[in-house]
Amino acid sequence: MQSSAGAAALGAELDVIRAVVFDLDGVLRHFDPVDHIEAVHGIPNGGLHAAAFAPEVLDDAVCGRVTYEAWIVAVGSLLAARHGEAARPAAAAFGALPDRVDLDVLAIARALRPRYTTAILTNGTTRIEGECARLGLTDELDHLFNSARVGYAKPDRRVFEHALAALAVKPDECVFTDDSEHKLSGARDLGMHTIHYTGAAALIDALRALGVVGV
């Protein structure tokens, strides 16, 4: 768990925080493993994620320069270049992986909402809005910030500035949690309170240490 400097001093104060922002994937949502897809298509372990999240294909998708569909095509081409033509269809299978909401984290968001503004901030594709609606998350939190619509992706501080402006809160009035330590850096640079997500119980402890009540 990693929280921003000054958390201990804030712990005794209530209602300093006005907004709590959650990452989506790895925090509020989880996907099934990809091992079986790799096995079927002859891709070495870790090769599918390495292609899907390679900056040369991912950056355009999460910054909204290409559609979700174009990203999947690019992932397939990269898989074929790296592992042979038989690997290309793995991209579509990756895009169809079952996903599920983390009910423990959703319970935290629900508990916070009566007192705090809640939001999702995700490095997403042009499909994120539909995915969140399908999962029922759109109505569970107050705002959805999708990097593909904003034009900047975490850890770029500009995506956090966009969220802060929309939430109408100062950096020190906002908490952001992400399962990637690297993606917290832009928020931390702005003076936001950050929590490196490692599990729901640890998240509750970190929020309480920041003076957040209701969890």
C-alpha positions, 0 to 999 in steps of 0.5 A, a space after each residue: 500500500 502506498 499513500 501520499 505524503 501527509 496522510 498521517 496528519 490528515 488521518 485525524 481530520 474528517 471530510 477533508 477529502 471530497 472525491 474518491 476516484 477508482 481505476 477500472 481494470 485491476 481494481 473495480 473489474 477483473 478478467 479471466 486468465 489468458 493462458 488457455 488462449 495462448 495455449 490454443 494459438 501457440 503463444 508463449 506464456 505472457 506473450 498475449 499481454 505483451 502484445 496487447 499492452 505494447 506501447 506501439 499498439 496500446 497508446 493510440 487506443 487509450 488516447 483515442 487516436 484509434 477505435 477499439 476495433 482498430 486496436 484489436 486488429 493491430 494486436 493481431 498483427 503484432 501477435 502474427 509478427 511475433 509468433 506466427 500467423 496462427 497467433 493472429 486470432 488470439 487478439 479477438 479471443 482476448 477481446 472477448 474474455 469474460 469480465 466481472 465486477 469486484 464486488 468488494 470494491 464496489 461495496 466500498 464505492 457504494 458506501 462512499 457515495 452518500 458523502 463523497 463524489 465517486 468516479 472511475 478514471 481508466 486508460 480505456 478504449 472507445 468501448 469502455 462506456 458500453 462495457 461499464 453500462 453492461 456491467 452496471 457500473 455507470 449508475 454506481 459511480 458519479 463520473 466515468 473518465 475514459 482516457 480515450 475520450 480525454 485524449 491523454 492516458 495515465 500517468 500523464 498529469 493532464 488526464 488527472 487535471 481533466 478529472 479534477 476540473 470536472 469534479 470541481 475539487 482541488 488535488 488535495 481533496 481527491 484520492 485516486 487508487 490504481 493497481 499500477 504504481 507507475 500510473 499513480 505518478 501523475 496524480 501524485 505530482 499534482 498533489 492528489 492523495 494516491 493509494 496503490 491498490 493491493 486489495 479491498 481490505 488494504 484500500 479501506 485501511 488507506 482511505 481511513 488513514 486519509 480521514 475518509 469515513 463511511 467505509 
